[in-house]
Amino acid sequence: MARVKLAVRRVQVVIDAANTTGELAWFNAAYRAWRIEAKKVGRGMSYADALARDCEKR
């Protein structure tokens, strides 16, 4: 359980940092725009998948 708590804490720190720098807002706006366009042609990607892909690029 301690490992889970530590992992959750690390995720929260990353999310807080992304909110502080505005990076999360940028990602959310970009994902929303992509999702709207993709829906027109029958494509889709979950938020989690899109976030994972973005993290892989770093």
PDBQT receptor file of N, H, CA, C and O in Angstrom, charges set to zero:
ATOM      1  N   MET A   1       0.816  -1.188   0.000  1.00  0.00    +0.000 N 
ATOM      2  CA  MET A   1       0.000   0.000   0.000  1.00  0.00    +0.000 C 
ATOM      3  C   MET A   1       0.868   1.264   0.000  1.00  0.00    +0.000 C 
ATOM      4  O   MET A   1       0.496   2.281  -0.586  1.00  0.00    +0.000 OA
ATOM      5  N   ALA A   2       2.001   1.193   0.647  1.00  0.00    +0.000 N 
ATOM      6  H   ALA A   2       2.303   0.367   1.124  1.00  0.00    +0.000 HD
ATOM      7  CA  ALA A   2       2.896   2.348   0.699  1.00  0.00    +0.000 C 
ATOM      8  C   ALA A   2       3.394   2.709  -0.706  1.00  0.00    +0.000 C 
ATOM      9  O   ALA A   2       3.517   3.888  -1.038  1.00  0.00    +0.000 OA
ATOM     10  N   ARG A   3       3.681   1.689  -1.530  1.00  0.00    +0.000 N 
ATOM     11  H   ARG A   3       3.582   0.731  -1.260  1.00  0.00    +0.000 HD
ATOM     12  CA  ARG A   3       4.132   1.948  -2.903  1.00  0.00    +0.000 C 
ATOM     13  C   ARG A   3       3.039   2.625  -3.708  1.00  0.00    +0.000 C 
ATOM     14  O   ARG A   3       3.322   3.509  -4.516  1.00  0.00    +0.000 OA
ATOM     15  N   VAL A   4       1.807   2.227  -3.501  1.00  0.00    +0.000 N 
ATOM     16  H   VAL A   4       1.576   1.509  -2.845  1.00  0.00    +0.000 HD
ATOM     17  CA  VAL A   4       0.683   2.835  -4.218  1.00  0.00    +0.000 C 
ATOM     18  C   VAL A   4       0.544   4.299  -3.813  1.00  0.00    +0.000 C 
ATOM     19  O   VAL A   4       0.372   5.171  -4.664  1.00  0.00    +0.000 OA
ATOM     20  N   LYS A   5       0.619   4.560  -2.523  1.00  0.00    +0.000 N 
ATOM     21  H   LYS A   5       0.758   3.851  -1.831  1.00  0.00    +0.000 HD
ATOM     22  CA  LYS A   5       0.512   5.943  -2.038  1.00  0.00    +0.000 C 
ATOM     23  C   LYS A   5       1.627   6.808  -2.604  1.00  0.00    +0.000 C 
ATOM     24  O   LYS A   5       1.394   7.954  -2.987  1.00  0.00    +0.000 OA
ATOM     25  N   LEU A   6       2.834   6.265  -2.658  1.00  0.00    +0.000 N 
ATOM     26  H   LEU A   6       3.023   5.334  -2.347  1.00  0.00    +0.000 HD
ATOM     27  CA  LEU A   6       3.961   7.004  -3.221  1.00  0.00    +0.000 C 
ATOM     28  C   LEU A   6       3.734   7.296  -4.704  1.00  0.00    +0.000 C 
ATOM     29  O   LEU A   6       3.998   8.404  -5.169  1.00  0.00    +0.000 OA
ATOM     30  N   ALA A   7       3.249   6.308  -5.438  1.00  0.00    +0.000 N 
ATOM     31  H   ALA A   7       3.035   5.407  -5.061  1.00  0.00    +0.000 HD
ATOM     32  CA  ALA A   7       2.985   6.498  -6.866  1.00  0.00    +0.000 C 
ATOM     33  C   ALA A   7       1.909   7.553  -7.091  1.00  0.00    +0.000 C 
ATOM     34  O   ALA A   7       2.047   8.401  -7.972  1.00  0.00    +0.000 OA
ATOM     35  N   VAL A   8       0.853   7.506  -6.312  1.00  0.00    +0.000 N 
ATOM     36  H   VAL A   8       0.741   6.816  -5.596  1.00  0.00    +0.000 HD
ATOM     37  CA  VAL A   8      -0.226   8.489  -6.435  1.00  0.00    +0.000 C 
ATOM     38  C   VAL A   8       0.295   9.887  -6.110  1.00  0.00    +0.000 C 
ATOM     39  O   VAL A   8      -0.067  10.861  -6.770  1.00  0.00    +0.000 OA
ATOM     40  N   ARG A   9       1.129   9.977  -5.110  1.00  0.00    +0.000 N 
ATOM     41  H   ARG A   9       1.423   9.186  -4.573  1.00  0.00    +0.000 HD
ATOM     42  CA  ARG A   9       1.722  11.269  -4.744  1.00  0.00    +0.000 C 
ATOM     43  C   ARG A   9       2.566  11.826  -5.887  1.00  0.00    +0.000 C 
ATOM     44  O   ARG A   9       2.504  13.020  -6.183  1.00  0.00    +0.000 OA
ATOM     45  N   ARG A  10       3.360  10.961  -6.534  1.00  0.00    +0.000 N 
ATOM     46  H   ARG A  10       3.411   9.991  -6.294  1.00  0.00    +0.000 HD
ATOM     47  CA  ARG A  10       4.190  11.400  -7.664  1.00  0.00    +0.000 C 
ATOM     48  C   ARG A  10       3.329  11.898  -8.812  1.00  0.00    +0.000 C 
ATOM     49  O   ARG A  10       3.638  12.918  -9.427  1.00  0.00    +0.000 OA
ATOM     50  N   VAL A  11       2.247  11.180  -9.104  1.00  0.00    +0.000 N 
ATOM     51  H   VAL A  11       1.996  10.351  -8.604  1.00  0.00    +0.000 HD
ATOM     52  CA  VAL A  11       1.340  11.598 -10.176  1.00  0.00    +0.000 C 
ATOM     53  C   VAL A  11       0.734  12.959  -9.836  1.00  0.00    +0.000 C 
ATOM     54  O   VAL A  11       0.647  13.829 -10.702  1.00  0.00    +0.000 OA
ATOM     55  N   GLN A  12       0.322  13.146  -8.605  1.00  0.00    +0.000 N 
ATOM     56  H   GLN A  12       0.393  12.438  -7.901  1.00  0.00    +0.000 HD
ATOM     57  CA  GLN A  12      -0.270  14.421  -8.200  1.00  0.00    +0.000 C 
ATOM     58  C   GLN A  12       0.722  15.564  -8.334  1.00  0.00    +0.000 C 
ATOM     59  O   GLN A  12       0.346  16.665  -8.735  1.00  0.00    +0.000 OA
ATOM     60  N   VAL A  13       1.987  15.317  -8.003  1.00  0.00    +0.000 N 
ATOM     61  H   VAL A  13       2.293  14.423  -7.678  1.00  0.00    +0.000 HD
ATOM     62  CA  VAL A  13       3.018  16.347  -8.142  1.00  0.00    +0.000 C 
ATOM     63  C   VAL A  13       3.174  16.740  -9.608  1.00  0.00    +0.000 C 
ATOM     64  O   VAL A  13       3.296  17.924  -9.920  1.00  0.00    +0.000 OA
ATOM     65  N   VAL A  14       3.172  15.767 -10.501  1.00  0.00    +0.000 N 
ATOM     66  H   VAL A  14       3.073  14.805 -10.247  1.00  0.00    +0.000 HD
ATOM     67  CA  VAL A  14       3.307  16.051 -11.934  1.00  0.00    +0.000 C 
ATOM     68  C   VAL A  14       2.092  16.828 -12.437  1.00  0.00    +0.000 C 
ATOM     69  O   VAL A  14       2.243  17.789 -13.192  1.00  0.00    +0.000 OA
ATOM     70  N   ILE A  15       0.904  16.428 -12.031  1.00  0.00    +0.000 N 
ATOM     71  H   ILE A  15       0.781  15.648 -11.417  1.00  0.00    +0.000 HD
ATOM     72  CA  ILE A  15      -0.313  17.127 -12.451  1.00  0.00    +0.000 C 
ATOM     73  C   ILE A  15      -0.303  18.561 -11.918  1.00  0.00    +0.000 C 
ATOM     74  O   ILE A  15      -0.632  19.495 -12.650  1.00  0.00    +0.000 OA
ATOM     75  N   ASP A  16       0.065  18.738 -10.670  1.00  0.00    +0.000 N 
ATOM     76  H   ASP A  16       0.332  17.980 -10.076  1.00  0.00    +0.000 HD
ATOM     77  CA  ASP A  16       0.132  20.080 -10.088  1.00  0.00    +0.000 C 
ATOM     78  C   ASP A  16       1.121  20.962 -10.846  1.00  0.00    +0.000 C 
ATOM     79  O   ASP A  16       0.841  22.131 -11.111  1.00  0.00    +0.000 OA
ATOM     80  N   ALA A  17       2.270  20.402 -11.193  1.00  0.00    +0.000 N 
ATOM     81  H   ALA A  17       2.497  19.452 -10.978  1.00  0.00    +0.000 HD
ATOM     82  CA  ALA A  17       3.275  21.162 -11.943  1.00  0.00    +0.000 C 
ATOM     83  C   ALA A  17       2.748  21.531 -13.322  1.00  0.00    +0.000 C 
ATOM     84  O   ALA A  17       2.962  22.653 -13.780  1.00  0.00    +0.000 OA
ATOM     85  N   ALA A  18       2.065  20.610 -13.990  1.00  0.00    +0.000 N 
ATOM     86  H   ALA A  18       1.891  19.699 -13.617  1.00  0.00    +0.000 HD
ATOM     87  CA  ALA A  18       1.505  20.887 -15.316  1.00  0.00    +0.000 C 
ATOM     88  C   ALA A  18       0.428  21.966 -15.230  1.00  0.00    +0.000 C 
ATOM     89  O   ALA A  18       0.318  22.798 -16.130  1.00  0.00    +0.000 OA
ATOM     90  N   ASN A  19      -0.348  21.962 -14.184  1.00  0.00    +0.000 N 
ATOM     91  H   ASN A  19      -0.259  21.286 -13.452  1.00  0.00    +0.000 HD
ATOM     92  CA  ASN A  19      -1.358  23.016 -13.988  1.00  0.00    +0.000 C 
ATOM     93  C   ASN A  19      -0.691  24.368 -13.745  1.00  0.00    +0.000 C 
ATOM     94  O   ASN A  19      -1.145  25.388 -14.263  1.00  0.00    +0.000 OA
ATOM     95  N   THR A  20       0.365  24.375 -12.971  1.00  0.00    +0.000 N 
ATOM     96  H   THR A  20       0.733  23.546 -12.550  1.00  0.00    +0.000 HD
ATOM     97  CA  THR A  20       1.062  25.616 -12.638  1.00  0.00    +0.000 C 
ATOM     98  C   THR A  20       1.674  26.258 -13.878  1.00  0.00    +0.000 C 
ATOM     99  O   THR A  20       1.596  27.474 -14.048  1.00  0.00    +0.000 OA
ATOM    100  N   THR A  21       2.273  25.461 -14.732  1.00  0.00    +0.000 N 
ATOM    101  H   THR A  21       2.335  24.472 -14.594  1.00  0.00    +0.000 HD
ATOM    102  CA  THR A  21       2.944  25.997 -15.928  1.00  0.00    +0.000 C 
ATOM    103  C   THR A  21       1.993  26.250 -17.087  1.00  0.00    +0.000 C 
ATOM    104  O   THR A  21       2.376  26.888 -18.068  1.00  0.00    +0.000 OA
ATOM    105  N   GLY A  22       0.759  25.761 -16.995  1.00  0.00    +0.000 N 
ATOM    106  H   GLY A  22       0.448  25.242 -16.198  1.00  0.00    +0.000 HD
ATOM    107  CA  GLY A  22      -0.194  25.921 -18.091  1.00  0.00    +0.000 C 
ATOM    108  C   GLY A  22      -0.101  24.810 -19.116  1.00  0.00    +0.000 C 
ATOM    109  O   GLY A  22      -0.855  24.799 -20.089  1.00  0.00    +0.000 OA
ATOM    110  N   GLU A  23       0.804  23.886 -18.913  1.00  0.00    +0.000 N 
ATOM    111  H   GLU A  23       1.416  23.895 -18.122  1.00  0.00    +0.000 HD
ATOM    112  CA  GLU A  23       1.008  22.805 -19.872  1.00  0.00    +0.000 C 
ATOM    113  C   GLU A  23      -0.217  21.901 -19.984  1.00  0.00    +0.000 C 
ATOM    114  O   GLU A  23      -0.561  21.455 -21.079  1.00  0.00    +0.000 OA
ATOM    115  N   LEU A  24      -0.864  21.634 -18.878  1.00  0.00    +0.000 N 
ATOM    116  H   LEU A  24      -0.584  21.996 -17.989  1.00  0.00    +0.000 HD
ATOM    117  CA  LEU A  24      -2.033  20.772 -18.909  1.00  0.00    +0.000 C 
ATOM    118  C   LEU A  24      -3.173  21.446 -19.667  1.00  0.00    +0.000 C 
ATOM    119  O   LEU A  24      -3.893  20.781 -20.411  1.00  0.00    +0.000 OA
ATOM    120  N   ALA A  25      -3.347  22.740 -19.492  1.00  0.00    +0.000 N 
ATOM    121  H   ALA A  25      -2.762  23.280 -18.887  1.00  0.00    +0.000 HD
ATOM    122  CA  ALA A  25      -4.384  23.475 -20.223  1.00  0.00    +0.000 C 
ATOM    123  C   ALA A  25      -4.125  23.400 -21.725  1.00  0.00    +0.000 C 
ATOM    124  O   ALA A  25      -5.051  23.213 -22.514  1.00  0.00    +0.000 OA
ATOM    125  N   TRP A  26      -2.855  23.547 -22.114  1.00  0.00    +0.000 N 
ATOM    126  H   TRP A  26      -2.103  23.699 -21.472  1.00  0.00    +0.000 HD
ATOM    127  CA  TRP A  26      -2.511  23.460 -23.533  1.00  0.00    +0.000 C 
ATOM    128  C   TRP A  26      -2.858  22.075 -24.067  1.00  0.00    +0.000 C 
ATOM    129  O   TRP A  26      -3.467  21.953 -25.130  1.00  0.00    +0.000 OA
ATOM    130  N   PHE A  27      -2.476  21.036 -23.337  1.00  0.00    +0.000 N 
ATOM    131  H   PHE A  27      -1.982  21.135 -22.473  1.00  0.00    +0.000 HD
ATOM    132  CA  PHE A  27      -2.750  19.678 -23.786  1.00  0.00    +0.000 C 
ATOM    133  C   PHE A  27      -4.252  19.431 -23.902  1.00  0.00    +0.000 C 
ATOM    134  O   PHE A  27      -4.715  18.848 -24.883  1.00  0.00    +0.000 OA
ATOM    135  N   ASN A  28      -5.008  19.870 -22.907  1.00  0.00    +0.000 N 
ATOM    136  H   ASN A  28      -4.632  20.343 -22.110  1.00  0.00    +0.000 HD
ATOM    137  CA  ASN A  28      -6.453  19.665 -22.935  1.00  0.00    +0.000 C 
ATOM    138  C   ASN A  28      -7.094  20.352 -24.138  1.00  0.00    +0.000 C 
ATOM    139  O   ASN A  28      -7.975  19.781 -24.780  1.00  0.00    +0.000 OA
ATOM    140  N   ALA A  29      -6.664  21.560 -24.444  1.00  0.00    +0.000 N 
ATOM    141  H   ALA A  29      -5.948  22.024 -23.922  1.00  0.00    +0.000 HD
ATOM    142  CA  ALA A  29      -7.205  22.284 -25.602  1.00  0.00    +0.000 C 
ATOM    143  C   ALA A  29      -6.837  21.578 -26.905  1.00  0.00    +0.000 C 
ATOM    144  O   ALA A  29      -7.670  21.441 -27.801  1.00  0.00    +0.000 OA
ATOM    145  N   ALA A  30      -5.591  21.135 -27.004  1.00  0.00    +0.000 N 
ATOM    146  H   ALA A  30      -4.915  21.247 -26.277  1.00  0.00    +0.000 HD
ATOM    147  CA  ALA A  30      -5.159  20.432 -28.220  1.00  0.00    +0.000 C 
ATOM    148  C   ALA A  30      -5.901  19.112 -28.385  1.00  0.00    +0.000 C 
ATOM    149  O   ALA A  30      -6.305  18.761 -29.494  1.00  0.00    +0.000 OA
ATOM    150  N   TYR A  31      -6.081  18.385 -27.297  1.00  0.00    +0.000 N 
ATOM    151  H   TYR A  31      -5.753  18.671 -26.397  1.00  0.00    +0.000 HD
ATOM    152  CA  TYR A  31      -6.799  17.112 -27.363  1.00  0.00    +0.000 C 
ATOM    153  C   TYR A  31      -8.254  17.331 -27.761  1.00  0.00    +0.000 C 
ATOM    154  O   TYR A  31      -8.797  16.580 -28.572  1.00  0.00    +0.000 OA
ATOM    155  N   ARG A  32      -8.880  18.344 -27.203  1.00  0.00    +0.000 N 
ATOM    156  H   ARG A  32      -8.440  18.954 -26.544  1.00  0.00    +0.000 HD
ATOM    157  CA  ARG A  32     -10.281  18.628 -27.529  1.00  0.00    +0.000 C 
ATOM    158  C   ARG A  32     -10.424  18.964 -29.014  1.00  0.00    +0.000 C 
ATOM    159  O   ARG A  32     -11.335  18.467 -29.676  1.00  0.00    +0.000 OA
ATOM    160  N   ALA A  33      -9.531  19.802 -29.539  1.00  0.00    +0.000 N 
ATOM    161  H   ALA A  33      -8.791  20.206 -29.002  1.00  0.00    +0.000 HD
ATOM    162  CA  ALA A  33      -9.583  20.163 -30.960  1.00  0.00    +0.000 C 
ATOM    163  C   ALA A  33      -9.380  18.924 -31.833  1.00  0.00    +0.000 C 
ATOM    164  O   ALA A  33     -10.089  18.737 -32.822  1.00  0.00    +0.000 OA
ATOM    165  N   TRP A  34      -8.423  18.087 -31.471  1.00  0.00    +0.000 N 
ATOM    166  H   TRP A  34      -7.847  18.239 -30.667  1.00  0.00    +0.000 HD
ATOM    167  CA  TRP A  34      -8.176  16.864 -32.241  1.00  0.00    +0.000 C 
ATOM    168  C   TRP A  34      -9.400  15.955 -32.195  1.00  0.00    +0.000 C 
ATOM    169  O   TRP A  34      -9.808  15.402 -33.216  1.00  0.00    +0.000 OA
ATOM    170  N   ARG A  35      -9.985  15.804 -31.008  1.00  0.00    +0.000 N 
ATOM    171  H   ARG A  35      -9.654  16.253 -30.178  1.00  0.00    +0.000 HD
ATOM    172  CA  ARG A  35     -11.135  14.921 -30.825  1.00  0.00    +0.000 C 
ATOM    173  C   ARG A  35     -12.319  15.359 -31.676  1.00  0.00    +0.000 C 
ATOM    174  O   ARG A  35     -13.006  14.522 -32.261  1.00  0.00    +0.000 OA
ATOM    175  N   ILE A  36     -12.561  16.657 -31.747  1.00  0.00    +0.000 N 
ATOM    176  H   ILE A  36     -12.003  17.337 -31.272  1.00  0.00    +0.000 HD
ATOM    177  CA  ILE A  36     -13.671  17.172 -32.555  1.00  0.00    +0.000 C 
ATOM    178  C   ILE A  36     -13.452  16.850 -34.030  1.00  0.00    +0.000 C 
ATOM    179  O   ILE A  36     -14.374  16.399 -34.711  1.00  0.00    +0.000 OA
ATOM    180  N   GLU A  37     -12.243  17.078 -34.523  1.00  0.00    +0.000 N 
ATOM    181  H   GLU A  37     -11.494  17.444 -33.970  1.00  0.00    +0.000 HD
ATOM    182  CA  GLU A  37     -11.942  16.777 -35.928  1.00  0.00    +0.000 C 
ATOM    183  C   GLU A  37     -11.966  15.274 -36.191  1.00  0.00    +0.000 C 
ATOM    184  O   GLU A  37     -12.479  14.835 -37.220  1.00  0.00    +0.000 OA
ATOM    185  N   ALA A  38     -11.425  14.493 -35.284  1.00  0.00    +0.000 N 
ATOM    186  H   ALA A  38     -11.008  14.850 -34.448  1.00  0.00    +0.000 HD
ATOM    187  CA  ALA A  38     -11.374  13.041 -35.466  1.00  0.00    +0.000 C 
ATOM    188  C   ALA A  38     -12.772  12.432 -35.483  1.00  0.00    +0.000 C 
ATOM    189  O   ALA A  38     -13.029  11.472 -36.209  1.00  0.00    +0.000 OA
ATOM    190  N   LYS A  39     -13.656  12.984 -34.695  1.00  0.00    +0.000 N 
ATOM    191  H   LYS A  39     -13.447  13.764 -34.106  1.00  0.00    +0.000 HD
ATOM    192  CA  LYS A  39     -15.023  12.468 -34.637  1.00  0.00    +0.000 C 
ATOM    193  C   LYS A  39     -15.726  12.603 -35.986  1.00  0.00    +0.000 C 
ATOM    194  O   LYS A  39     -16.573  11.779 -36.333  1.00  0.00    +0.000 OA
ATOM    195  N   LYS A  40     -15.378  13.632 -36.740  1.00  0.00    +0.000 N 
ATOM    196  H   LYS A  40     -14.690  14.301 -36.459  1.00  0.00    +0.000 HD
ATOM    197  CA  LYS A  40     -15.983  13.863 -38.062  1.00  0.00    +0.000 C 
ATOM    198  C   LYS A  40     -15.678  12.727 -39.028  1.00  0.00    +0.000 C 
ATOM    199  O   LYS A  40     -16.464  12.454 -39.935  1.00  0.00    +0.000 OA
ATOM    200  N   VAL A  41     -14.545  12.064 -38.839  1.00  0.00    +0.000 N 
ATOM    201  H   VAL A  41     -13.906  12.286 -38.102  1.00  0.00    +0.000 HD
ATOM    202  CA  VAL A  41     -14.137  10.991 -39.756  1.00  0.00    +0.000 C 
ATOM    203  C   VAL A  41     -14.159   9.628 -39.074  1.00  0.00    +0.000 C 
ATOM    204  O   VAL A  41     -13.612   8.657 -39.598  1.00  0.00    +0.000 OA
ATOM    205  N   GLY A  42     -14.792   9.558 -37.908  1.00  0.00    +0.000 N 
ATOM    206  H   GLY A  42     -15.236  10.346 -37.483  1.00  0.00    +0.000 HD
ATOM    207  CA  GLY A  42     -14.970   8.276 -37.241  1.00  0.00    +0.000 C 
ATOM    208  C   GLY A  42     -13.752   7.747 -36.511  1.00  0.00    +0.000 C 
ATOM    209  O   GLY A  42     -13.648   6.543 -36.279  1.00  0.00    +0.000 OA
ATOM    210  N   ARG A  43     -12.832   8.620 -36.145  1.00  0.00    +0.000 N 
ATOM    211  H   ARG A  43     -12.917   9.599 -36.333  1.00  0.00    +0.000 HD
ATOM    212  CA  ARG A  43     -11.658   8.195 -35.396  1.00  0.00    +0.000 C 
ATOM    213  C   ARG A  43     -11.812   8.593 -33.941  1.00  0.00    +0.000 C 
ATOM    214  O   ARG A  43     -12.666   9.412 -33.600  1.00  0.00    +0.000 OA
ATOM    215  N   GLY A  44     -10.996   8.020 -33.096  1.00  0.00    +0.000 N 
ATOM    216  H   GLY A  44     -10.303   7.355 -33.373  1.00  0.00    +0.000 HD
ATOM    217  CA  GLY A  44     -11.049   8.392 -31.691  1.00  0.00    +0.000 C 
ATOM    218  C   GLY A  44      -9.829   7.902 -30.945  1.00  0.00    +0.000 C 
ATOM    219  O   GLY A  44      -9.115   7.004 -31.392  1.00  0.00    +0.000 OA
ATOM    220  N   MET A  45      -9.610   8.514 -29.794  1.00  0.00    +0.000 N 
ATOM    221  H   MET A  45     -10.190   9.243 -29.430  1.00  0.00    +0.000 HD
ATOM    222  CA  MET A  45      -8.522   8.117 -28.921  1.00  0.00    +0.000 C 
ATOM    223  C   MET A  45      -8.916   8.576 -27.520  1.00  0.00    +0.000 C 
ATOM    224  O   MET A  45      -9.389   9.697 -27.331  1.00  0.00    +0.000 OA
ATOM    225  N   SER A  46      -8.720   7.715 -26.565  1.00  0.00    +0.000 N 
ATOM    226  H   SER A  46      -8.337   6.804 -26.718  1.00  0.00    +0.000 HD
ATOM    227  CA  SER A  46      -9.063   8.099 -25.192  1.00  0.00    +0.000 C 
ATOM    228  C   SER A  46      -8.104   9.172 -24.698  1.00  0.00    +0.000 C 
ATOM    229  O   SER A  46      -6.994   9.318 -25.210  1.00  0.00    +0.000 OA
ATOM    230  N   TYR A  47      -8.548   9.913 -23.701  1.00  0.00    +0.000 N 
ATOM    231  H   TYR A  47      -9.449   9.794 -23.285  1.00  0.00    +0.000 HD
ATOM    232  CA  TYR A  47      -7.708  10.938 -23.087  1.00  0.00    +0.000 C 
ATOM    233  C   TYR A  47      -6.435  10.311 -22.533  1.00  0.00    +0.000 C 
ATOM    234  O   TYR A  47      -5.345  10.864 -22.683  1.00  0.00    +0.000 OA
ATOM    235  N   ALA A  48      -6.578   9.163 -21.897  1.00  0.00    +0.000 N 
ATOM    236  H   ALA A  48      -7.463   8.714 -21.775  1.00  0.00    +0.000 HD
ATOM    237  CA  ALA A  48      -5.418   8.480 -21.312  1.00  0.00    +0.000 C 
ATOM    238  C   ALA A  48      -4.413   8.085 -22.391  1.00  0.00    +0.000 C 
ATOM    239  O   ALA A  48      -3.207   8.239 -22.197  1.00  0.00    +0.000 OA
ATOM    240  N   ASP A  49      -4.896   7.579 -23.522  1.00  0.00    +0.000 N 
ATOM    241  H   ASP A  49      -5.875   7.454 -23.680  1.00  0.00    +0.000 HD
ATOM    242  CA  ASP A  49      -3.993   7.210 -24.612  1.00  0.00    +0.000 C 
ATOM    243  C   ASP A  49      -3.282   8.434 -25.182  1.00  0.00    +0.000 C 
ATOM    244  O   ASP A  49      -2.086   8.389 -25.468  1.00  0.00    +0.000 OA
ATOM    245  N   ALA A  50      -4.020   9.516 -25.344  1.00  0.00    +0.000 N 
ATOM    246  H   ALA A  50      -4.992   9.552 -25.112  1.00  0.00    +0.000 HD
ATOM    247  CA  ALA A  50      -3.417  10.745 -25.883  1.00  0.00    +0.000 C 
ATOM    248  C   ALA A  50      -2.371  11.293 -24.920  1.00  0.00    +0.000 C 
ATOM    249  O   ALA A  50      -1.303  11.732 -25.348  1.00  0.00    +0.000 OA
ATOM    250  N   LEU A  51      -2.664  11.271 -23.642  1.00  0.00    +0.000 N 
ATOM    251  H   LEU A  51      -3.531  10.914 -23.294  1.00  0.00    +0.000 HD
ATOM    252  CA  LEU A  51      -1.713  11.752 -22.643  1.00  0.00    +0.000 C 
ATOM    253  C   LEU A  51      -0.471  10.875 -22.615  1.00  0.00    +0.000 C 
ATOM    254  O   LEU A  51       0.643  11.381 -22.481  1.00  0.00    +0.000 OA
ATOM    255  N   ALA A  52      -0.650   9.577 -22.738  1.00  0.00    +0.000 N 
ATOM    256  H   ALA A  52      -1.555   9.166 -22.846  1.00  0.00    +0.000 HD
ATOM    257  CA  ALA A  52       0.486   8.649 -22.760  1.00  0.00    +0.000 C 
ATOM    258  C   ALA A  52       1.362   8.905 -23.976  1.00  0.00    +0.000 C 
ATOM    259  O   ALA A  52       2.589   8.896 -23.869  1.00  0.00    +0.000 OA
ATOM    260  N   ARG A  53       0.750   9.132 -25.123  1.00  0.00    +0.000 N 
ATOM    261  H   ARG A  53      -0.246   9.140 -25.210  1.00  0.00    +0.000 HD
ATOM    262  CA  ARG A  53       1.524   9.421 -26.338  1.00  0.00    +0.000 C 
ATOM    263  C   ARG A  53       2.324  10.714 -26.179  1.00  0.00    +0.000 C 
ATOM    264  O   ARG A  53       3.483  10.796 -26.586  1.00  0.00    +0.000 OA
ATOM    265  N   ASP A  54       1.684  11.722 -25.580  1.00  0.00    +0.000 N 
ATOM    266  H   ASP A  54       0.743  11.655 -25.250  1.00  0.00    +0.000 HD
ATOM    267  CA  ASP A  54       2.375  12.994 -25.363  1.00  0.00    +0.000 C 
ATOM    268  C   ASP A  54       3.569  12.795 -24.435  1.00  0.00    +0.000 C 
ATOM    269  O   ASP A  54       4.636  13.363 -24.666  1.00  0.00    +0.000 OA
ATOM    270  N   CYS A  55       3.399  12.006 -23.409  1.00  0.00    +0.000 N 
ATOM    271  H   CYS A  55       2.532  11.544 -23.221  1.00  0.00    +0.000 HD
ATOM    272  CA  CYS A  55       4.489  11.750 -22.451  1.00  0.00    +0.000 C 
ATOM    273  C   CYS A  55       5.630  10.962 -23.105  1.00  0.00    +0.000 C 
ATOM    274  O   CYS A  55       6.793  11.138 -22.742  1.00  0.00    +0.000 OA
ATOM    275  N   GLU A  56       5.302  10.104 -24.057  1.00  0.00    +0.000 N 
ATOM    276  H   GLU A  56       4.357   9.961 -24.352  1.00  0.00    +0.000 HD
ATOM    277  CA  GLU A  56       6.344   9.332 -24.751  1.00  0.00    +0.000 C 
ATOM    278  C   GLU A  56       7.256  10.238 -25.565  1.00  0.00    +0.000 C 
ATOM    279  O   GLU A  56       8.431   9.925 -25.758  1.00  0.00    +0.000 OA
ATOM    280  N   LYS A  57       6.724  11.364 -26.045  1.00  0.00    +0.000 N 
ATOM    281  H   LYS A  57       5.770  11.619 -25.888  1.00  0.00    +0.000 HD
ATOM    282  CA  LYS A  57       7.490  12.282 -26.880  1.00  0.00    +0.000 C 
ATOM    283  C   LYS A  57       8.535  13.054 -26.082  1.00  0.00    +0.000 C 
ATOM    284  O   LYS A  57       9.459  13.624 -26.662  1.00  0.00    +0.000 OA
ATOM    285  N   ARG A  58       8.398  13.076 -24.769  1.00  0.00    +0.000 N 
ATOM    286  H   ARG A  58       7.647  12.613 -24.298  1.00  0.00    +0.000 HD
ATOM    287  CA  ARG A  58       9.314  13.876 -23.936  1.00  0.00    +0.000 C 
ATOM    288  C   ARG A  58      10.527  13.095 -23.552  1.00  0.00    +0.000 C 
ATOM    289  O   ARG A  58      11.399  13.613 -22.854  1.00  0.00    +0.000 OA
TER     290      ARG A  58
